[in-house]
């Protein structure tokens, strides 16, 4: 996803709703909500960066609101299975959905979804934003984005790139990179980022856009070579890695936005309370540092702001998916 929202520092995430929580407590603000545990559906497999961030959020939300926010991993079909489960849940604030890039890509990637992404879910807040790192196996004779582009043009369609599956951030980032650099790379999809990265490390596939958290240990050990970062500015975690935009592909940006949504028609008071809790949770001591270790940054918003981001991302990635004929049944 491309970020369209304002990034806020952990020290600047207090909202009016946050103050109401502090002053009167959740019971005074949303008629006793939450009175029981809240399920947060994560439509991806456990263990990845997305899952880890969701657990950081859930732990802090539990501490703030006095009830357990329980992570429920429901992976499958690029996030569709878990999303449909939340769409069908009661709109009472006790079933929430943690989303990332596929949420905005699926409407154009799949010809038919069992729900309407924009109408059947209510945005709560953005949570975090993360960039990707373009890495290559050291056997590939390139040391910069420019050299990779030159090699790919000399060997069109002969260089493979890995991704954790069609429609995910690494897949779309690479397709955008191909389009903007005017090169042809061959897509090798895997069932998850872990197996994809393993084959790049083994030299079975040459290229991958990987999460910073997964790639950096291997970059530092020399098992992978970093060519560029997908954000418009360099990462604080690895400032020596140039951006792809500054390395020969001007304007390139492909970042992942993580956020929280609820079923449509969830009461506004509950949405506002959850939004305030997200702001406060992500601004808690140590959270920013934990996210940086995962290659991510805190990014929070109003419900309306996150809704605008989702809408713009659906349009942005939809144009790319349709132009490249990436739709699947």
C-alpha positions, 0 to 999 in steps of 0.5 A, a space after each residue: 500500500 502507498 501511504 496517504 495518511 499523516 504519520 505521527 510520532 508516538 508522542 503525538 497520538 492523543 485524541 479527544 477520544 483518548 482523553 475521554 477514556 482516561 477521564 471516564 473509562 470505557 464504560 462511560 464512553 461506549 455503554 460498557 464496551 468491551 464487556 468480554 474478550 475481543 477477537 482480532 482476526 488476522 487473515 494471514 499465517 502466524 509468525 510473519 511481520 504482519 502477525 507480530 505487529 498485530 500481537 503488539 497492538 492486541 497486547 496494548 489494547 488489552 492493557 488499555 481496555 481491561 479485556 483480552 484482545 485475542 489474535 485469531 489467525 485465519 489464513 487463506 485465499 490472500 486474506 479473503 477467508 478471514 475477511 469474509 468471517 469478519 464481514 459476517 460477524 455481528 457489528 458489535 465490536 467483538 470481532 475485528 479485522 487486522 488488514 494489510 496490503 492484500 485488503 486493497 488489492 483483492 477487489 481488483 485481483 479477484 473477479 468476484 469477492 464474497 464481500 464488498 471491501 469498501 461497503 461491508 467493513 468500517 475503518 477504525 484506524 491505521 496502525 503501522 507502515 512498513 517498507 520492503 527491501 529489494 534483495 538479490 542472491 550474491 550469485 547475481 552479478 549486480 550491486 545496484 538497482 541500475 545494474 539490475 535493470 541493465 541485466 534484466 534488459 539484456 536478459 528479458 524474462 530470464 531472471 526469476 523473482 520470488 513472492 509469498 503469493 499473488 496479490 501480496 505486497 512483494 508481488 505487487 511491488 515487483 510488478 510496479 518495479 518492472 513496469 516503472 523500470 521497463 523490464 521483464 522478470 519471471 514471477 515464481 509465487 510461493 505459499 508464504 514469504 518464508 518459503 520464498 525467502 528460503 529459495 532466494 537464500 538457496 539461490 533457486 530464485 534470484 530476486 525478491 522484495 522482502 520485509 526488512 525484518 526478514 532480510 536484514 540479518 541475511 544482508 548483514 551476514 552476506 547471504 543476500 545483497 540489498 539493492 534498494 528500499 521501497 519507501 521514498 525515504 531511507 530506513 532508520 534501521 538500515 540507512 546505508 540502503 538507498 531508496 529505489 527512487 533515488 537509484 534509477 527509478 524515480 517516483 517508485 514507492 511500494 509500502 505496506 500499510 497495516 490497520 484495523 477495521 470492523 464489520 459495517 454498521 459497528 456503532 460509532 461510539 465503539 469505533 471511536 473508542 477503538 480508534 482512541 485505544 489504537 492511538 494510545 496503544 501505538 504511542 506507548 513506551 517501547 512500541 515504536 522501537 519494537 516496530 523499528 526492529 520489524 522494519 516498520 513505523 507507527 502510523 495512526 489516523 482517524 477512521 475517515 483518514 484510514 477509509 480514504 487510504 483504503 479507497 485510494 489504494 484500491 484505485 491505485 493497485 487496481 489500475 496496475 492489476 488491470 493494466 498487467 492483467 493479473 486477475 485470478 479466478 
